[in-house]
């Protein structure tokens, strides 16, 4: 283990106690490049509204 890792664990232990040694997610807490929620809602609504048109344009064998 590196000095930096041990230092980080000690700091976590001082703040969190035994919970510092438990498993942690590496997932980011935010996604800065994510599509905003209002845009996603708009896309879903448009797809839902145009679903009937696309179904008629689809080839019969699909």
Helices and strands as residue ranges (DSSP letters): H 3-16, G 17-21, H 37-57
